[in-house]
Amino acid sequence: MIIPFGRVDRLILLVVAANLQTLLGLNTDIEPVRENPKYAFIPSRRQYDATKILGKLGREPKSSFQLGIIGKDLCTPILTHVYGESQLGGRAAVISIYRLKDYNRQVSCERAAKISLHEVGHLLGVGHCWQNFCLMRFCGNLDDLDQLPLTFCSTCEYEINRQLQARILVDK
């Protein structure tokens, strides 16, 4: 389930959904747009606390995965900004497209898809990878993110598929 907060480019939502469906086989519905989460706004930083958003999304009983997408800047109490955040092995993740924007719309969409796939990988219990060309590699800047392909290394792909199969068996 994709949950857009505030103004989010519809094309980005569609590209993220398509990549989650194609690369991970997840049925991905896009919910109606919600207001920006006022409960998570930090006035002194003019950012939204990703941890608070995760807490609220994680309590919603709608689906096994909740991916929030927000057009505003995200942070955590200890990080000045984050592209995305998720509950390792949990149900909720959130990404921000605020810092992913590029004059080239295709680049913006690809960045959002990469961050979304990365965060859903965390939801499936996969940590950061040390392989140079794996979507589970930590990216601290956009240049590193842009260098990554839209694929996982064989080890991460194996673990993601294993976790997806385990969840399918539990959901039956």
Contacts in CASP RR format, 6 or more apart in sequence:
PFRMAT RR
TARGET T0000
AUTHOR 0000-0000-0000
METHOD contacts of the structure
MODEL  1
MIIPFGRVDRLILLVVAANLQTLLGLNTDIEPVRENPKYAFIPSRRQYDA
TKILGKLGREPKSSFQLGIIGKDLCTPILTHVYGESQLGGRAAVISIYRL
KDYNRQVSCERAAKISLHEVGHLLGVGHCWQNFCLMRFCGNLDDLDQLPL
TFCSTCEYEINRQLQARILVDK
1 28 0 8 1.000
1 29 0 8 1.000
1 31 0 8 1.000
1 62 0 8 1.000
1 63 0 8 1.000
1 65 0 8 1.000
1 66 0 8 1.000
1 67 0 8 1.000
2 13 0 8 1.000
2 16 0 8 1.000
2 17 0 8 1.000
2 20 0 8 1.000
2 28 0 8 1.000
2 29 0 8 1.000
2 30 0 8 1.000
2 31 0 8 1.000
2 67 0 8 1.000
2 68 0 8 1.000
2 69 0 8 1.000
3 31 0 8 1.000
3 34 0 8 1.000
3 57 0 8 1.000
3 66 0 8 1.000
3 67 0 8 1.000
3 68 0 8 1.000
3 69 0 8 1.000
4 13 0 8 1.000
4 30 0 8 1.000
4 31 0 8 1.000
4 33 0 8 1.000
4 34 0 8 1.000
4 68 0 8 1.000
4 69 0 8 1.000
4 70 0 8 1.000
5 33 0 8 1.000
5 34 0 8 1.000
5 35 0 8 1.000
5 36 0 8 1.000
5 37 0 8 1.000
5 53 0 8 1.000
5 68 0 8 1.000
5 69 0 8 1.000
5 70 0 8 1.000
5 71 0 8 1.000
5 72 0 8 1.000
6 33 0 8 1.000
6 34 0 8 1.000
6 35 0 8 1.000
6 36 0 8 1.000
6 70 0 8 1.000
6 71 0 8 1.000
6 72 0 8 1.000
7 71 0 8 1.000
8 33 0 8 1.000
8 69 0 8 1.000
8 70 0 8 1.000
8 71 0 8 1.000
8 97 0 8 1.000
9 97 0 8 1.000
9 105 0 8 1.000
9 108 0 8 1.000
9 109 0 8 1.000
11 105 0 8 1.000
11 109 0 8 1.000
12 69 0 8 1.000
12 97 0 8 1.000
12 108 0 8 1.000
12 109 0 8 1.000
12 112 0 8 1.000
13 30 0 8 1.000
13 69 0 8 1.000
14 30 0 8 1.000
15 109 0 8 1.000
15 110 0 8 1.000
15 112 0 8 1.000
15 113 0 8 1.000
16 28 0 8 1.000
16 67 0 8 1.000
16 69 0 8 1.000
16 109 0 8 1.000
16 112 0 8 1.000
16 113 0 8 1.000
16 116 0 8 1.000
17 28 0 8 1.000
17 29 0 8 1.000
17 30 0 8 1.000
19 113 0 8 1.000
19 116 0 8 1.000
19 117 0 8 1.000
19 150 0 8 1.000
20 26 0 8 1.000
20 28 0 8 1.000
20 67 0 8 1.000
20 116 0 8 1.000
20 117 0 8 1.000
20 120 0 8 1.000
21 27 0 8 1.000
21 28 0 8 1.000
23 117 0 8 1.000
23 150 0 8 1.000
23 151 0 8 1.000
24 117 0 8 1.000
24 120 0 8 1.000
24 160 0 8 1.000
24 164 0 8 1.000
25 164 0 8 1.000
26 65 0 8 1.000
26 120 0 8 1.000
26 164 0 8 1.000
29 63 0 8 1.000
36 48 0 8 1.000
36 70 0 8 1.000
36 72 0 8 1.000
37 48 0 8 1.000
37 52 0 8 1.000
37 53 0 8 1.000
37 56 0 8 1.000
37 70 0 8 1.000
39 52 0 8 1.000
39 56 0 8 1.000
40 48 0 8 1.000
40 49 0 8 1.000
40 50 0 8 1.000
40 52 0 8 1.000
40 53 0 8 1.000
40 56 0 8 1.000
41 47 0 8 1.000
41 48 0 8 1.000
41 49 0 8 1.000
42 48 0 8 1.000
42 49 0 8 1.000
42 75 0 8 1.000
45 75 0 8 1.000
46 73 0 8 1.000
47 72 0 8 1.000
47 73 0 8 1.000
47 74 0 8 1.000
47 75 0 8 1.000
47 81 0 8 1.000
48 70 0 8 1.000
48 72 0 8 1.000
48 73 0 8 1.000
48 74 0 8 1.000
48 75 0 8 1.000
48 96 0 8 1.000
49 74 0 8 1.000
49 75 0 8 1.000
49 76 0 8 1.000
49 77 0 8 1.000
50 74 0 8 1.000
50 75 0 8 1.000
50 76 0 8 1.000
50 82 0 8 1.000
50 84 0 8 1.000
50 85 0 8 1.000
50 94 0 8 1.000
50 96 0 8 1.000
51 76 0 8 1.000
51 77 0 8 1.000
51 85 0 8 1.000
53 68 0 8 1.000
53 70 0 8 1.000
53 74 0 8 1.000
53 85 0 8 1.000
53 92 0 8 1.000
53 94 0 8 1.000
54 85 0 8 1.000
54 86 0 8 1.000
54 87 0 8 1.000
54 92 0 8 1.000
54 93 0 8 1.000
54 94 0 8 1.000
55 87 0 8 1.000
55 92 0 8 1.000
57 66 0 8 1.000
57 68 0 8 1.000
57 91 0 8 1.000
57 92 0 8 1.000
57 93 0 8 1.000
57 94 0 8 1.000
58 66 0 8 1.000
58 87 0 8 1.000
58 90 0 8 1.000
58 91 0 8 1.000
58 92 0 8 1.000
60 66 0 8 1.000
60 92 0 8 1.000
64 91 0 8 1.000
64 167 0 8 1.000
64 171 0 8 1.000
65 91 0 8 1.000
65 92 0 8 1.000
65 93 0 8 1.000
65 120 0 8 1.000
65 123 0 8 1.000
66 91 0 8 1.000
66 92 0 8 1.000
66 93 0 8 1.000
67 92 0 8 1.000
67 93 0 8 1.000
67 94 0 8 1.000
67 95 0 8 1.000
67 116 0 8 1.000
67 119 0 8 1.000
67 120 0 8 1.000
68 92 0 8 1.000
68 93 0 8 1.000
68 94 0 8 1.000
68 95 0 8 1.000
69 94 0 8 1.000
69 95 0 8 1.000
69 96 0 8 1.000
69 97 0 8 1.000
69 112 0 8 1.000
69 116 0 8 1.000
70 94 0 8 1.000
70 95 0 8 1.000
70 96 0 8 1.000
70 97 0 8 1.000
70 98 0 8 1.000
71 96 0 8 1.000
71 97 0 8 1.000
71 98 0 8 1.000
72 96 0 8 1.000
72 98 0 8 1.000
73 81 0 8 1.000
73 96 0 8 1.000
73 98 0 8 1.000
73 99 0 8 1.000
74 81 0 8 1.000
74 82 0 8 1.000
74 83 0 8 1.000
74 84 0 8 1.000
74 85 0 8 1.000
74 94 0 8 1.000
74 95 0 8 1.000
74 96 0 8 1.000
74 98 0 8 1.000
75 81 0 8 1.000
75 82 0 8 1.000
76 82 0 8 1.000
76 85 0 8 1.000
81 96 0 8 1.000
81 99 0 8 1.000
82 96 0 8 1.000
83 95 0 8 1.000
83 96 0 8 1.000
83 99 0 8 1.000
83 100 0 8 1.000
83 115 0 8 1.000
83 139 0 8 1.000
83 140 0 8 1.000
83 145 0 8 1.000
84 93 0 8 1.000
84 94 0 8 1.000
84 95 0 8 1.000
84 96 0 8 1.000
84 115 0 8 1.000
84 118 0 8 1.000
84 119 0 8 1.000
85 93 0 8 1.000
85 94 0 8 1.000
85 119 0 8 1.000
86 92 0 8 1.000
86 93 0 8 1.000
86 94 0 8 1.000
86 119 0 8 1.000
86 120 0 8 1.000
86 121 0 8 1.000
86 122 0 8 1.000
86 123 0 8 1.000
87 93 0 8 1.000
87 122 0 8 1.000
87 123 0 8 1.000
88 122 0 8 1.000
88 123 0 8 1.000
88 125 0 8 1.000
88 127 0 8 1.000
89 122 0 8 1.000
89 123 0 8 1.000
89 124 0 8 1.000
89 125 0 8 1.000
90 123 0 8 1.000
90 125 0 8 1.000
91 123 0 8 1.000
92 123 0 8 1.000
93 116 0 8 1.000
93 119 0 8 1.000
93 120 0 8 1.000
93 122 0 8 1.000
93 123 0 8 1.000
94 119 0 8 1.000
95 112 0 8 1.000
95 115 0 8 1.000
95 116 0 8 1.000
95 119 0 8 1.000
97 108 0 8 1.000
97 111 0 8 1.000
97 112 0 8 1.000
99 142 0 8 1.000
100 108 0 8 1.000
100 111 0 8 1.000
100 112 0 8 1.000
100 115 0 8 1.000
100 142 0 8 1.000
101 108 0 8 1.000
102 108 0 8 1.000
102 111 0 8 1.000
107 146 0 8 1.000
110 150 0 8 1.000
111 142 0 8 1.000
111 145 0 8 1.000
111 146 0 8 1.000
113 150 0 8 1.000
114 135 0 8 1.000
114 145 0 8 1.000
114 148 0 8 1.000
114 150 0 8 1.000
115 145 0 8 1.000
117 135 0 8 1.000
117 150 0 8 1.000
117 152 0 8 1.000
118 135 0 8 1.000
118 136 0 8 1.000
118 139 0 8 1.000
121 127 0 8 1.000
121 136 0 8 1.000
121 156 0 8 1.000
121 160 0 8 1.000
124 159 0 8 1.000
124 160 0 8 1.000
124 163 0 8 1.000
124 164 0 8 1.000
124 167 0 8 1.000
125 159 0 8 1.000
125 163 0 8 1.000
126 136 0 8 1.000
126 156 0 8 1.000
126 159 0 8 1.000
126 160 0 8 1.000
126 163 0 8 1.000
127 136 0 8 1.000
128 136 0 8 1.000
128 137 0 8 1.000
128 138 0 8 1.000
129 136 0 8 1.000
129 137 0 8 1.000
129 152 0 8 1.000
129 153 0 8 1.000
129 155 0 8 1.000
129 156 0 8 1.000
130 137 0 8 1.000
131 137 0 8 1.000
131 153 0 8 1.000
131 155 0 8 1.000
131 156 0 8 1.000
133 147 0 8 1.000
133 148 0 8 1.000
133 149 0 8 1.000
133 151 0 8 1.000
133 153 0 8 1.000
134 148 0 8 1.000
134 151 0 8 1.000
134 152 0 8 1.000
134 153 0 8 1.000
134 156 0 8 1.000
135 148 0 8 1.000
135 149 0 8 1.000
135 150 0 8 1.000
135 151 0 8 1.000
135 152 0 8 1.000
135 156 0 8 1.000
136 152 0 8 1.000
136 153 0 8 1.000
136 156 0 8 1.000
137 144 0 8 1.000
137 148 0 8 1.000
139 145 0 8 1.000
139 148 0 8 1.000
151 157 0 8 1.000
152 160 0 8 1.000
END
